[in-house]
Amino acid sequence: MPLLTPEECIAHCNADPADASLLADLLAAAESAVAGHLNRAFFSAQADLIAAQDALPKAAGDAQDAYEAAMAAAADLVNPAARQMATALATERLKEAKIGFQRVLFGVVASPRVRAAVRLTLGNLYANREEVVVGASAARLPQGVPELLRADRREMMP
């Protein structure tokens, strides 16, 4: 569930209501960027966090079952290149699933800092939709997203 409603996004970005669809996409990107920076998932409510964490054992079991099935199928391949690629693919899928599980395991309820970082990122993505800026100087503000999120950030993984 998104942290902001479409109306909040429109008001925050001082956007035309016709841009609601674009803002929804940008909000998803902003939330993803903040979660990636934190290296943890965040949720709008404690109940959502608990539900996601409660789903972890089944999801982990399903991921392991899928990995084992893919490895068994890979072992049956005659072509060594195909077998190697199928094995690598199964391994990568399990690794990505485990990273996602860790992010939920160490998930948090969105704090005011996290909400501010999402708003800041959303506003930046909306205001700077173009690839080139003409006639303006740019400088990174010291009160940006990294500064807001430093206290909540987990160690970064490869």
N, C-alpha and C positions, 0 to 999 in steps of 0.2 A: 504494500500500500504506500503510495507516495506521501512524502512528508508535507507537501503543500497541495492545496486545492487549485484547480484551474483559475479560480478567481484571485487567489493569493498570488499566483504566478503573474497574472495580467497586471495586478496592482503593483507588485514589486518591480516589474520591468517597465512599468508605465507603457504597456503594450496595447495594441489594438486587439479587441476581442477576437478578431478574425485570425490572429496568430496563435490561438489556443492550442491547435494541433502541434505547431512548431514548438511552443513552450512545453508541451507534454513530453516531446522527444528530448528537448534540452534539459528538462527536469530529470528525466531518466539518466541522461549523460552526466549531469551534475552529481546526482546521488551515487552513480557508479564511480565517478572520479573521487569523491570523498571517501567512499568505502574502500576503494583501492589504496588511497593514501593512508587510511587508518589501518589497513590490512585486517579489517574486521567488518562484519555486517552490522548494520544498525536498523532499528525498528522504531516505529512511532509510539508503540505502547509495550509495556511489560508483558502483557498477554501474548502479543505477537512474537516477542523474543522467546518466551517459554514454549509456545507452539512449535516454532522453528527448531528449537533445541530438542524438543521431545520427538521430532521427526528424524533426528540424526541417526539413531541406531538402525532403523529400517533402511534409510537412504544409504548408509554405509554398507549394510548387508547386501542391498541390491547392487551397489557399485562393485563390491567384491565378487558377487555372483556373475555379473556381466564380464568382469575381467577374466575370471576363470573360464567362462564359456568361450570368450574370444581367444584365450590362450590355447584352449583345446582345439578350437577350429583352426588356429594358426598352425598347430602341430600337425594337422592333417594335410596341410598344403605341401605339394611336391616341389614346387619352384622355390629355391632358397631365397630369392629376392622378395617374392610375395610373402613367404613365411616371416622373414625379417621385418618387413614393413607391417604386417599384421600384428606381430609381437610388439613393435615399437608403438603402434597406434593404441593397442590395448593398454600398454604401460602408461602412455601419455594421458589417456582418458581417466585412468585410475588416479594418477597424480593430480590432475586438475580437479577431480571430484574431492580428493582429500584436502586440497587447498580450500575449496569451498566449504567443506565441513569444518575446518579449523576456523574459518572466518565466522561461521555461525556459532560454533562452540564458544568463542570468545566475543560474541556479539554483545552489543550494548543497546540500551534505549537511547534514542537520539537526545543528547543534551542540548542546551541552548547554544553551545559552541558548534556542535555538529549542524544544527539547524541554520546558524549564521553562515557556516562554511558552504552549505548547500545553496543558500540564497545568494551569497557572494559569487559562487561559481555559476549559478544560473544567470545572474545579471551580467556577468562577464561574457558568457557564451552568447547571450541574446544581443548584447551591445556590440560585440565584436564578431558578427557573423561573416563579415567580409574578410578575404585573405590579405588585403592590402589596406593600410590606413594612410591617407594623404593629409598632409598639413597638420599633423599632431605629433607631439613628442610623447614618448611613453616611458614610464618608470614603474618599477615594481614597488608596491606599497609594503612597508614592514608589517602591517596588520593584516596580511593576507591569509589565505587558507592554511598554509603550513603552521603559521603562528597560532591560529585558532585551534588547530587539531593536535598540536604537539603533545599535550597532556594525555590524550586518549589513544595515541598511536602505539600499535604493537610493532615489534621488530619486523623489518621487511624481509620477505622471502624471495628467493630467486624467481 
